[in-house]
Amino acid sequence: MQDQVGRLVDALRDRGEKEAQNLRQKFKKWLASLVHEVIHSNAGAGAGLEGIRAALTGKNPVWAAIKALMSGLSGKAKVGLVLLLLVALLLGPVLLVILLLALLVAVIVAAVRAASR
């Protein structure tokens, strides 16, 4: 019985690793196409020029560059950029909680080791 459960767990883990790898490859390909769109359109150069123009007139160059970049991108690139920002905003707090939990575990382990000495 334990042997069957072990094989099932191994099969599920292998399947999960394959799916995670496929998802990573698709995300890398999608991100590469987004970067290619930004680089090969004149949106990047226009954003830089608008940023410089805003800085010379005393306005916020970052905001001007972002607006110029968004106006120069295609519709697909805009959607991709918005989705990327949403994923980053959604995963940011999760990663922070994981980091805090890891620090908490490290502190507990260090306290237990110190108390055992």
All heavy atoms as an XYZ file, in Angstrom:
864
protein
N       0.830     -1.202      0.000
C       0.000      0.000      0.000
C       0.876      1.268      0.000
O       0.616      2.186     -0.755
C      -0.916     -0.049      1.230
C      -1.783      1.153      1.405
S      -3.185      1.062      0.309
C      -4.096      2.447      0.843
N       1.904      1.274      0.877
C       2.776      2.445      0.928
C       3.524      2.621     -0.378
O       3.778      3.740     -0.809
C       3.774      2.319      2.073
C       3.189      2.617      3.430
C       4.262      2.533      4.504
O       5.218      1.806      4.367
N       4.051      3.278      5.572
N       3.887      1.505     -1.014
C       4.599      1.564     -2.284
C       3.731      2.218     -3.358
O       4.204      3.031     -4.151
C       5.018      0.156     -2.706
C       6.005      0.171     -3.846
O       6.859      1.086     -3.864
O       5.918     -0.722     -4.718
N       2.447      1.884     -3.382
C       1.529      2.480     -4.359
C       1.339      3.966     -4.105
O       1.312      4.769     -5.039
C       0.180      1.768     -4.301
C       0.222      0.340     -4.803
C      -1.106     -0.369     -4.599
O      -1.941      0.071     -3.823
N      -1.291     -1.486     -5.306
N       1.216      4.336     -2.834
C       1.058      5.753     -2.495
C       2.327      6.515     -2.878
O       2.263      7.621     -3.422
C       0.734      5.924     -0.990
C       0.779      7.380     -0.586
C      -0.616      5.315     -0.670
N       3.488      5.921     -2.635
C       4.753      6.555     -3.006
C       4.859      6.767     -4.503
O       5.307      7.823     -4.960
N       4.443      5.739     -5.285
C       4.475      5.889     -6.744
C       3.502      6.965     -7.208
O       3.797      7.733     -8.118
C       4.167      4.554     -7.408
C       5.330      3.578     -7.358
C       5.137      2.430     -8.336
N       3.843      1.781     -8.214
C       3.632      0.585     -7.666
N       4.646     -0.093     -7.186
N       2.427      0.070     -7.611
N       2.335      7.027     -6.564
C       1.346      8.044     -6.921
C       1.875      9.441     -6.609
O       1.751     10.358     -7.432
C       0.037      7.796     -6.165
C      -1.085      8.798     -6.410
C      -1.511      8.779     -7.876
C      -2.267      8.515     -5.513
N       2.500      9.589     -5.464
C       3.069     10.892     -5.089
C       4.181     11.282     -6.056
O       4.272     12.435     -6.492
C       3.568     10.868     -3.631
C       4.409     12.083     -3.316
C       2.398     10.764     -2.669
N       5.026     10.321     -6.421
C       6.097     10.592     -7.383
C       5.540     11.003     -8.743
O       6.032     11.937     -9.377
C       7.002      9.374     -7.547
C       7.879      9.129     -6.326
O       8.061     10.079     -5.530
O       8.372      7.988     -6.178
N       4.491     10.308     -9.179
C       3.874     10.636    -10.473
C       3.253     12.031    -10.435
O       3.389     12.803    -11.391
C       2.816      9.597    -10.834
N       2.584     12.367     -9.343
C       1.984     13.701     -9.225
C       3.059     14.781     -9.186
O       2.902     15.842     -9.788
C       1.107     13.778     -7.969
C      -0.216     13.037     -8.038
C      -0.901     13.044     -6.680
C      -1.121     13.658     -9.093
N       4.155     14.514     -8.469
C       5.235     15.497     -8.399
C       5.862     15.710     -9.772
O       6.112     16.840    -10.191
C       6.292     15.042     -7.400
C       7.391     16.078     -7.199
C       8.445     15.670     -6.206
N       9.045     14.397     -6.609
C       9.172     13.342     -5.824
N       8.732     13.367     -4.586
N       9.734     12.232     -6.266
N       6.090     14.604    -10.518
C       6.658     14.712    -11.860
C       5.731     15.499    -12.781
O       6.183     16.360    -13.547
C       6.924     13.329    -12.449
C       8.062     12.606    -11.748
O       8.858     13.274    -11.052
O       8.140     11.369    -11.892
N       4.439     15.221    -12.686
C       3.465     15.940    -13.520
C       3.440     17.429    -13.170
O       3.396     18.288    -14.050
C       2.074     15.327    -13.325
C       0.980     15.988    -14.084
C       1.140     15.807    -15.555
N       0.028     16.461    -16.219
C      -0.153     16.441    -17.491
N       0.676     15.799    -18.268
N      -1.181     17.057    -18.021
N       3.502     17.734    -11.877
C       3.520     19.126    -11.443
C       4.767     19.853    -11.921
O       4.701     21.008    -12.341
N       5.915     19.163    -11.883
C       7.152     19.774    -12.364
C       7.089     20.043    -13.858
O       7.530     21.090    -14.329
C       8.341     18.878    -12.031
C       8.701     18.866    -10.568
C       9.796     17.871    -10.237
O      10.306     17.186    -11.160
O      10.142     17.780     -9.046
N       6.510     19.094    -14.623
C       6.384     19.298    -16.068
C       5.462     20.476    -16.377
O       5.765     21.303    -17.239
C       5.839     18.033    -16.739
C       6.842     16.923    -16.837
C       6.227     15.706    -17.490
C       7.182     14.529    -17.478
N       6.570     13.323    -18.048
N       4.349     20.562    -15.673
C       3.413     21.668    -15.905
C       4.042     23.008    -15.515
O       3.856     24.013    -16.201
C       2.115     21.444    -15.130
C       1.262     20.324    -15.668
C       0.832     20.538    -17.110
O       0.516     21.680    -17.493
O       0.811     19.556    -17.863
N       4.771     23.018    -14.412
C       5.438     24.256    -13.988
C       6.483     24.677    -15.011
O       6.624     25.868    -15.321
C       6.073     24.076    -12.613
N       7.216     23.718    -15.557
C       8.213     24.043    -16.565
C       7.541     24.572    -17.837
O       8.019     25.535    -18.435
C       9.050     22.806    -16.888
C      10.204     23.090    -17.817
C      11.092     21.880    -18.017
O      10.775     20.790    -17.555
N      12.186     22.062    -18.700
N       6.441     23.962    -18.260
C       5.714     24.454    -19.432
C       5.210     25.872    -19.208
O       5.286     26.717    -20.102
C       4.536     23.531    -19.760
C       4.977     22.218    -20.348
O       6.089     22.088    -20.849
N       4.116     21.223    -20.278
N       4.691     26.126    -18.014
C       4.194     27.461    -17.692
C       5.323     28.480    -17.701
O       5.169     29.589    -18.219
C       3.491     27.438    -16.338
C       2.768     28.701    -15.907
C       1.656     29.029    -16.894
C       2.193     28.523    -14.520
N       6.484     28.110    -17.152
C       7.640     29.019    -17.165
C       8.076     29.315    -18.586
O       8.397     30.462    -18.922
C       8.802     28.416    -16.377
C       8.721     28.634    -14.894
C      10.033     28.285    -14.208
N      10.464     26.920    -14.434
C      10.196     25.904    -13.643
N       9.483     26.081    -12.559
N      10.645     24.692    -13.926
N       8.099     28.296    -19.449
C       8.507     28.513    -20.833
C       7.535     29.426    -21.561
O       7.948     30.324    -22.295
C       8.625     27.177    -21.564
C       9.831     26.367    -21.160
C       9.859     25.001    -21.820
O       8.885     24.573    -22.436
N      10.973     24.299    -21.680
N       6.241     29.229    -21.345
C       5.246     30.093    -21.980
C       5.376     31.527    -21.485
O       5.281     32.474    -22.263
C       3.835     29.572    -21.708
C       3.489     28.330    -22.477
C       2.094     27.842    -22.146
C       1.778     26.558    -22.865
N       0.447     26.054    -22.554
N       5.608     31.698    -20.182
C       5.754     33.041    -19.618
C       7.005     33.710    -20.174
O       6.969     34.892    -20.525
C       5.819     32.980    -18.091
C       5.923     34.324    -17.448
C       4.823     35.158    -17.397
C       7.117     34.752    -16.909
C       4.904     36.409    -16.815
C       7.217     35.992    -16.324
C       6.115     36.827    -16.270
N       8.120     32.968    -20.265
C       9.346     33.550    -20.821
C       9.145     33.968    -22.272
O       9.599     35.035    -22.689
C      10.493     32.546    -20.725
C      11.077     32.407    -19.353
C      12.221     31.406    -19.360
C      12.800     31.214    -17.980
N      13.900     30.238    -17.971
N       8.450     33.128    -23.046
C       8.206     33.453    -24.444
C       7.320     34.695    -24.566
O       7.572     35.577    -25.375
C       7.539     32.261    -25.141
C       7.572     32.324    -26.645
C       6.892     31.118    -27.268
C       7.727     29.874    -27.006
N       7.162     28.688    -27.690
N       6.286     34.775    -23.729
C       5.392     35.923    -23.750
C       6.130     37.197    -23.330
O       5.969     38.241    -23.944
C       4.212     35.658    -22.821
C       3.312     36.826    -22.649
C       2.388     37.291    -23.534
C       3.256     37.697    -21.528
N       1.755     38.389    -23.015
C       2.283     38.662    -21.783
C       3.948     37.751    -20.320
C       1.983     39.671    -20.892
C       3.644     38.753    -19.431
C       2.673     39.689    -19.728
N       6.970     37.100    -22.293
C       7.727     38.254    -21.822
C       8.735     38.698    -22.874
O       8.927     39.905    -23.086
C       8.424     37.926    -20.506
C       9.053     39.088    -19.767
C       8.004     40.139    -19.426
C       9.730     38.600    -18.503
N       9.362     37.741    -23.559
C      10.307     38.091    -24.619
C       9.607     38.825    -25.760
O      10.149     39.791    -26.305
C      10.996     36.837    -25.140
N       8.398     38.393    -26.099
C       7.674     39.092    -27.163
C       7.265     40.499    -26.725
O       7.284     41.436    -27.527
C       6.454     38.294    -27.608
O       5.470     38.272    -26.597
N       6.932     40.666    -25.447
C       6.601     41.992    -24.938
C       7.819     42.907    -24.988
O       7.736     44.052    -25.436
C       6.063     41.899    -23.513
C       5.707     43.212    -22.831
C       4.567     43.904    -23.562
C       5.339     42.963    -21.379
N       8.971     42.396    -24.552
C      10.202     43.189    -24.591
C      10.573     43.512    -26.034
O      10.979     44.640    -26.342
C      11.341     42.438    -23.861
C      12.678     43.095    -24.113
C      11.060     42.360    -22.378
N      10.408     42.546    -26.926
C      10.703     42.778    -28.343
C       9.819     43.891    -28.898
O      10.285     44.754    -29.651
C      10.487     41.480    -29.126
C      10.804     41.600    -30.576
N       9.861     41.952    -31.518
C      11.962     41.431    -31.246
C      10.418     41.989    -32.706
N      11.699     41.669    -32.566
N       8.554     43.892    -28.519
C       7.621     44.920    -28.991
C       8.055     46.303    -28.508
O       8.038     47.269    -29.262
C       6.209     44.609    -28.488
C       5.185     45.679    -28.777
C       4.776     45.732    -30.232
O       4.894     44.726    -30.922
O       4.349     46.823    -30.663
N       8.464     46.388    -27.251
C       8.874     47.685    -26.700
C      10.157     48.161    -27.358
O      10.297     49.331    -27.711
C       9.038     47.595    -25.164
C       9.691     48.842    -24.612
C       7.695     47.371    -24.503
N      11.101     47.247    -27.555
C      12.401     47.632    -28.113
C      12.285     48.026    -29.581
O      12.849     49.041    -30.004
C      13.419     46.491    -27.944
C      13.790     46.356    -26.471
C      14.665     46.728    -28.770
C      14.654     45.170    -26.163
N      11.548     47.246    -30.356
C      11.516     47.480    -31.799
C      10.461     48.478    -32.249
O      10.426     48.851    -33.413
C      11.369     46.149    -32.539
C      12.586     45.305    -32.405
N      13.788     45.632    -32.962
C      12.798     44.147    -31.731
C      14.685     44.724    -32.653
N      14.111     43.803    -31.895
N       9.618     48.895    -31.351
C       8.751     50.019    -31.708
C       9.507     51.275    -31.310
O      10.479     51.226    -30.581
C       7.421     49.936    -30.963
O       7.621     50.167    -29.591
N       9.094     52.381    -31.778
C       9.762     53.620    -31.404
C       9.234     54.167    -30.090
O       9.490     55.311    -29.744
C       9.607     54.655    -32.520
C      10.456     54.314    -33.721
O      11.522     53.709    -33.562
N      10.011     54.665    -34.901
N       8.502     53.337    -29.369
C       7.931     53.779    -28.102
C       9.020     54.064    -27.075
O       8.924     55.021    -26.314
C       6.965     52.728    -27.568
N      10.065     53.243    -27.049
C      11.144     53.434    -26.080
C      11.889     54.747    -26.317
O      12.159     55.501    -25.380
N      12.209     55.036    -27.566
C      12.905     56.279    -27.890
C      12.000     57.476    -27.619
O      12.447     58.496    -27.072
C      13.348     56.272    -29.353
N      10.731     57.348    -27.971
C       9.786     58.440    -27.701
C       9.617     58.683    -26.217
O       9.513     59.841    -25.772
N       9.617     57.619    -25.442
C       9.492     57.770    -23.992
C      10.708     58.484    -23.428
O      10.581     59.355    -22.557
C       9.326     56.401    -23.334
N      11.881     58.127    -23.912
C      13.094     58.809    -23.454
C      13.087     60.290    -23.795
O      13.432     61.139    -22.963
N      12.657     60.591    -25.017
C      12.611     61.999    -25.433
C      11.576     62.791    -24.633
O      11.821     63.935    -24.237
C      12.308     62.097    -26.927
C      13.434     61.629    -27.849
C      12.958     61.635    -29.293
C      14.657     62.497    -27.681
N      10.431     62.185    -24.381
C       9.408     62.868    -23.580
C       9.880     63.077    -22.149
O       9.580     64.091    -21.530
C       8.097     62.091    -23.598
C       7.326     62.222    -24.878
C       6.909     63.652    -25.171
O       6.484     64.371    -24.241
O       7.028     64.063    -26.336
N      10.620     62.109    -21.609
C      11.172     62.259    -20.273
C      12.155     63.410    -20.199
O      12.136     64.207    -19.244
N      13.009     63.513    -21.215
C      13.971     64.626    -21.255
C      13.247     65.949    -21.405
O      13.565     66.937    -20.722
C      14.980     64.411    -22.409
C      15.877     63.212    -22.091
C      15.814     65.651    -22.649
C      16.730     62.755    -23.258
N      12.241     65.982    -22.278
C      11.473     67.214    -22.488
C      10.783     67.652    -21.191
O      10.773     68.828    -20.840
C      10.442     67.007    -23.588
C       9.630     68.263    -23.897
C       8.636     68.060    -25.014
N       9.358     67.713    -26.243
C       8.888     66.896    -27.171
N       7.707     66.336    -27.018
N       9.580     66.629    -28.250
N      10.210     66.696    -20.470
C       9.530     67.022    -19.212
C      10.529     67.516    -18.169
O      10.245     68.455    -17.423
C       8.783     65.808    -18.689
N      11.704     66.895    -18.119
C      12.718     67.329    -17.151
C      13.170     68.754    -17.450
O      13.402     69.545    -16.528
C      13.907     66.380    -17.166
N      13.300     69.094    -18.723
C      13.735     70.441    -19.088
C      12.679     71.497    -18.798
O      13.011     72.661    -18.562
C      14.123     70.480    -20.571
C      15.385     69.686    -20.935
C      15.598     69.707    -22.446
C      16.604     70.240    -20.212
N      11.419     71.097    -18.809
C      10.350     72.052    -18.523
C       9.943     72.043    -17.052
O       9.006     72.736    -16.668
C       9.107     71.761    -19.397
O       8.660     70.441    -19.132
C       9.430     71.947    -20.867
N      10.620     71.238    -16.238
C      10.338     71.226    -14.805
C       9.215     70.301    -14.393
O       8.733     70.381    -13.268
N       8.807     69.409    -15.268
C       7.749     68.459    -14.936
C       8.374     67.115    -14.548
O       9.584     66.932    -14.637
C       6.804     68.278    -16.126
C       6.052     69.547    -16.486
C       5.175     69.319    -17.673
C       4.474     70.627    -18.046
N       3.695     70.477    -19.271
N       7.528     66.184    -14.135
C       8.011     64.877    -13.719
C       8.407     64.064    -14.950
O       7.548     63.674    -15.748
C       6.919     64.156    -12.938
C       7.389     62.851    -12.352
O       8.472     62.384    -12.628
N       6.544     62.261    -11.511
N       9.703     63.752    -15.115
C      10.137     63.024    -16.321
C       9.686     61.566    -16.334
O       9.457     61.002    -17.404
C      11.665     63.123    -16.272
C      12.002     63.410    -14.862
C      10.837     64.156    -14.286
N       9.544     60.961    -15.175
C       9.137     59.548    -15.122
C       7.705     59.397    -15.623
O       7.406     58.526    -16.449
C       9.288     58.995    -13.691
C       8.759     57.580    -13.605
C      10.736     59.055    -13.241
N       6.823     60.259    -15.134
C       5.424     60.173    -15.550
C       5.280     60.461    -17.042
O       4.518     59.793    -17.752
C       4.586     61.128    -14.716
C       3.126     61.030    -15.007
C       2.334     61.991    -15.539
C       2.284     59.892    -14.796
N       1.051     61.529    -15.675
C       0.994     60.241    -15.226
C       2.489     58.622    -14.290
C      -0.075     59.357    -15.156
C       1.418     57.753    -14.236
C       0.164     58.129    -14.662
N       6.027     61.440    -17.534
C       5.969     61.764    -18.970
C       6.479     60.597    -19.805
O       5.904     60.282    -20.853
C       6.791     63.018    -19.252
N       7.539     59.946    -19.358
C       8.083     58.812    -20.107
C       7.107     57.640    -20.105
O       6.934     56.966    -21.122
C       9.420     58.389    -19.507
N       6.453     57.400    -18.974
C       5.483     56.307    -18.905
C       4.311     56.576    -19.841
O       3.858     55.679    -20.566
C       5.008     56.100    -17.452
C       6.139     55.514    -16.609
C       3.783     55.189    -17.404
C       5.844     55.458    -15.131
N       3.800     57.801    -19.835
C       2.681     58.135    -20.724
C       3.081     57.986    -22.186
O       2.310     57.461    -22.999
C       2.191     59.552    -20.429
C       1.418     59.644    -19.138
C       0.868     60.997    -18.756
C       0.959     62.125    -19.682
N       0.469     63.394    -19.147
N       4.293     58.435    -22.533
C       4.745     58.323    -23.921
C       4.956     56.867    -24.307
O       4.649     56.462    -25.435
C       6.033     59.111    -24.115
N       5.460     56.081    -23.395
C       5.666     54.661    -23.680
C       4.339     53.964    -23.928
O       4.190     53.196    -24.876
C       6.405     53.987    -22.520
C       6.680     52.497    -22.666
C       7.669     52.254    -23.804
C       7.208     51.928    -21.376
N       3.353     54.234    -23.089
C       2.043     53.598    -23.253
C       1.364     54.030    -24.545
O       0.691     53.229    -25.191
C       1.146     53.916    -22.051
C       1.558     53.214    -20.772
S       1.620     51.429    -20.903
C      -0.112     51.047    -20.963
N       1.538     55.286    -24.923
C       0.879     55.736    -26.151
C       1.552     55.175    -27.393
O       0.928     55.058    -28.438
C       0.856     57.260    -26.208
O       2.168     57.768    -26.374
N       2.818     54.790    -27.292
C       3.529     54.268    -28.447
C       3.420     52.767    -28.622
O       3.864     52.229    -29.629
N       2.865     52.063    -27.646
C       2.774     50.604    -27.730
C       1.522     50.160    -28.473
O       0.529     50.878    -28.524
C       2.753     49.999    -26.320
C       4.036     50.116    -25.504
C       3.809     49.531    -24.128
C       5.181     49.428    -26.194
N       1.593     48.945    -28.994
C       0.420     48.372    -29.652
C      -0.576     47.913    -28.594
O      -0.267     47.857    -27.410
C       0.838     47.185    -30.530
O       1.258     46.109    -29.712
N      -1.750     47.549    -29.032
C      -2.793     47.105    -28.096
C      -2.412     45.848    -27.338
O      -2.629     45.741    -26.134
N      -1.804     44.879    -28.035
C      -1.386     43.648    -27.379
C      -0.309     43.925    -26.337
O      -0.309     43.338    -25.260
C      -0.864     42.657    -28.413
C      -1.951     41.975    -29.216
C      -1.397     41.101    -30.322
C      -0.418     40.078    -29.820
N       0.061     39.176    -30.890
N       0.614     44.813    -26.660
C       1.686     45.128    -25.716
C       1.136     45.851    -24.492
O       1.593     45.614    -23.370
C       2.755     45.977    -26.398
N       0.146     46.707    -24.695
C      -0.472     47.398    -23.556
C      -1.160     46.411    -22.622
O      -1.017     46.473    -21.407
C      -1.481     48.438    -24.045
C      -0.861     49.664    -24.647
C      -1.936     50.618    -25.123
C      -1.323     51.781    -25.878
N      -2.329     52.694    -26.399
N      -1.898     45.472    -23.209
C      -2.577     44.460    -22.406
C      -1.558     43.606    -21.662
O      -1.709     43.310    -20.475
C      -3.493     43.585    -23.296
C      -3.999     42.378    -22.543
C      -4.648     44.411    -23.830
N      -0.497     43.230    -22.345
C       0.550     42.434    -21.712
C       1.220     43.157    -20.567
O       1.487     42.567    -19.509
N       1.479     44.427    -20.748
C       2.104     45.224    -19.696
C       1.191     45.367    -18.489
O       1.631     45.244    -17.343
C       2.486     46.600    -20.246
C       3.405     47.455    -19.412
C       4.709     46.741    -19.130
C       3.678     48.765    -20.127
N      -0.081     45.575    -18.739
C      -1.053     45.674    -17.635
C      -1.150     44.341    -16.901
O      -1.175     44.308    -15.662
C      -2.423     46.132    -18.164
C      -3.505     45.970    -17.115
C      -2.353     47.579    -18.629
N      -1.186     43.232    -17.632
C      -1.240     41.916    -16.992
C       0.011     41.642    -16.171
O      -0.061     41.095    -15.067
C      -1.430     40.821    -18.040
C      -2.803     40.731    -18.672
C      -2.821     39.680    -19.769
C      -3.849     40.413    -17.621
N       1.156     42.053    -16.686
C       2.407     41.877    -15.949
C       2.393     42.674    -14.646
O       2.797     42.170    -13.595
C       3.581     42.301    -16.826
C       4.971     42.065    -16.281
C       5.217     40.574    -16.135
C       6.003     42.678    -17.195
N       1.893     43.886    -14.696
C       1.800     44.702    -13.484
C       0.811     44.101    -12.486
O       1.058     44.100    -11.279
C       1.389     46.130    -13.839
C       2.456     46.964    -14.539
C       1.870     48.292    -15.000
C       3.650     47.181    -13.642
N      -0.309     43.579    -12.981
C      -1.289     42.956    -12.089
C      -0.721     41.714    -11.406
O      -0.923     41.511    -10.209
C      -2.558     42.592    -12.860
C      -3.479     43.755    -13.215
C      -4.635     43.260    -14.082
C      -4.003     44.423    -11.974
N      -0.011     40.893    -12.162
C       0.606     39.703    -11.572
C       1.632     40.107    -10.516
O       1.697     39.515     -9.438
C       1.244     38.824    -12.671
C       2.154     37.765    -12.081
C       0.167     38.184    -13.515
N       2.414     41.134    -10.817
C       3.407     41.596     -9.844
C       2.732     42.132     -8.586
O       3.185     41.861     -7.468
C       4.287     42.676    -10.472
N       1.640     42.860     -8.755
C       0.921     43.379     -7.588
C       0.264     42.269     -6.778
O       0.182     42.348     -5.553
C      -0.134     44.392     -8.027
C       0.397     45.747     -8.484
C      -0.748     46.595     -9.033
C       1.098     46.465     -7.355
N      -0.207     41.231     -7.445
C      -0.843     40.123     -6.733
C       0.170     39.213     -6.050
O      -0.068     38.720     -4.953
C      -1.707     39.305     -7.690
C      -2.976     39.995     -8.191
C      -3.664     39.127     -9.230
C      -3.913     40.296     -7.048
N       1.312     38.981     -6.696
C       2.301     38.074     -6.129
C       3.219     38.755     -5.114
O       3.834     38.074     -4.303
C       3.136     37.445     -7.245
C       2.410     36.464     -8.135
C       3.376     35.878     -9.158
C       1.774     35.356     -7.338
N       3.321     40.061     -5.156
C       4.189     40.777     -4.219
C       3.863     40.487     -2.766
O       4.758     40.102     -1.994
N       2.618     40.647     -2.344
C       2.291     40.349     -0.945
C       2.507     38.884     -0.574
O       2.925     38.575      0.534
C       0.807     40.721     -0.832
C       0.564     41.675     -1.931
C       1.496     41.275     -3.036
N       2.249     37.976     -1.513
C       2.452     36.558     -1.236
C       3.934     36.283     -0.988
O       4.306     35.581     -0.042
C       1.920     35.697     -2.402
C       2.285     34.243     -2.227
C       0.420     35.870     -2.538
N       4.783     36.849     -1.834
C       6.219     36.651     -1.657
C       6.710     37.275     -0.359
O       7.590     36.728      0.307
C       6.971     37.225     -2.854
C       6.729     36.520     -4.178
C       7.441     37.230     -5.311
C       7.163     35.078     -4.108
N       6.132     38.403      0.027
C       6.498     39.039      1.289
C       6.121     38.152      2.467
O       6.913     37.988      3.407
C       5.819     40.404      1.413
C       6.115     41.185      2.680
C       7.585     41.534      2.758
C       5.265     42.434      2.734
N       4.943     37.557      2.433
C       4.512     36.666      3.519
C       5.432     35.445      3.589
O       5.830     35.023      4.682
C       3.037     36.242      3.317
C       2.666     35.100      4.230
C       2.123     37.426      3.542
N       5.801     34.890      2.441
C       6.708     33.742      2.427
C       8.065     34.120      3.014
O       8.650     33.374      3.802
C       6.842     33.180      1.003
C       5.527     32.525      0.571
C       7.996     32.178      0.903
C       5.488     32.127     -0.880
N       8.556     35.295      2.653
C       9.831     35.766      3.198
C       9.748     35.942      4.708
O      10.647     35.521      5.445
C      10.239     37.082      2.531
C      11.505     37.733      3.069
C      12.717     36.868      2.768
C      11.672     39.116      2.491
N       8.667     36.538      5.189
C       8.501     36.727      6.629
C       8.381     35.398      7.361
O       8.936     35.235      8.462
C       7.284     37.612      6.905
C       7.423     39.071      6.485
C       6.110     39.816      6.694
C       8.543     39.751      7.239
N       7.689     34.427      6.786
C       7.592     33.110      7.399
C       8.956     32.419      7.452
O       9.297     31.778      8.449
C       6.584     32.236      6.664
C       5.113     32.589      6.876
C       4.229     31.736      5.978
C       4.724     32.403      8.323
N       9.740     32.562      6.389
C      11.081     31.972      6.375
C      11.963     32.611      7.446
O      12.720     31.919      8.133
C      11.712     32.132      4.996
N      11.862     33.933      7.603
C      12.624     34.608      8.658
C      12.173     34.158     10.038
O      12.996     33.962     10.941
C      12.483     36.128      8.514
C      13.233     36.756      7.354
C      12.869     38.227      7.220
C      14.726     36.601      7.539
N      10.879     33.985     10.211
C      10.350     33.531     11.497
C      10.864     32.131     11.830
O      11.281     31.868     12.963
C       8.821     33.549     11.473
C       8.102     33.131     12.754
C       8.422     34.126     13.867
C       6.620     33.060     12.520
N      10.863     31.246     10.860
C      11.378     29.889     11.071
C      12.869     29.943     11.404
O      13.336     29.237     12.307
C      11.110     29.011      9.830
C      11.884     27.702      9.896
C       9.621     28.751      9.684
N      13.626     30.790     10.714
C      15.057     30.903     10.995
C      15.300     31.400     12.415
O      16.196     30.913     13.112
C      15.713     31.835      9.981
N      14.489     32.368     12.875
C      14.630     32.882     14.235
C      14.285     31.802     15.250
O      14.985     31.634     16.264
C      13.742     34.138     14.421
C      13.618     34.514     15.880
C      14.303     35.293     13.616
N      13.244     31.048     14.994
C      12.848     29.978     15.923
C      13.928     28.904     15.987
O      14.292     28.440     17.078
C      11.478     29.389     15.517
C      10.374     30.417     15.773
C      11.198     28.091     16.274
C       9.025     30.021     15.222
N      14.474     28.511     14.850
C      15.533     27.500     14.825
C      16.757     28.012     15.582
O      17.373     27.287     16.365
C      15.891     27.129     13.365
C      17.165     26.324     13.291
C      14.741     26.346     12.743
N      17.117     29.275     15.361
C      18.280     29.843     16.057
C      18.018     29.894     17.558
O      18.924     29.607     18.362
C      18.573     31.236     15.522
N      16.803     30.223     17.988
C      16.490     30.284     19.422
C      16.530     28.898     20.047
O      17.038     28.723     21.160
C      15.109     30.912     19.619
N      16.025     27.895     19.344
C      16.045     26.528     19.876
C      17.471     26.026     19.985
O      17.853     25.400     20.974
C      15.181     25.604     18.989
C      15.411     24.152     19.326
C      13.722     25.975     19.122
N      18.296     26.302     18.971
C      19.696     25.888     19.031
C      20.438     26.586     20.173
O      21.270     25.982     20.836
C      20.382     26.162     17.696
C      19.987     25.199     16.627
C      20.773     25.431     15.371
N      20.366     24.494     14.327
C      20.759     24.548     13.080
N      21.592     25.508     12.701
N      20.355     23.662     12.213
N      20.170     27.870     20.348
C      20.830     28.618     21.422
C      20.393     28.116     22.793
O      21.194     28.050     23.725
C      20.540     30.111     21.279
N      19.128     27.747     22.922
C      18.625     27.261     24.211
C      19.152     25.860     24.527
O      19.326     25.524     25.702
C      17.100     27.244     24.195
N      19.444     25.075     23.501
C      19.920     23.714     23.741
C      21.410     23.686     24.144
O      21.880     22.698     24.658
C      19.685     22.833     22.536
O      20.500     23.254     21.466
N      22.124     24.779     23.922
C      23.548     24.824     24.280
C      23.664     25.100     25.709
O      23.840     25.185     26.662
C      24.281     25.898     23.491
C      24.393     25.511     22.038
C      25.190     26.534     21.304
N      25.157     26.206     19.868
C      25.730     26.914     18.970
N      26.402     27.984     19.294
N      25.676     26.564     17.706
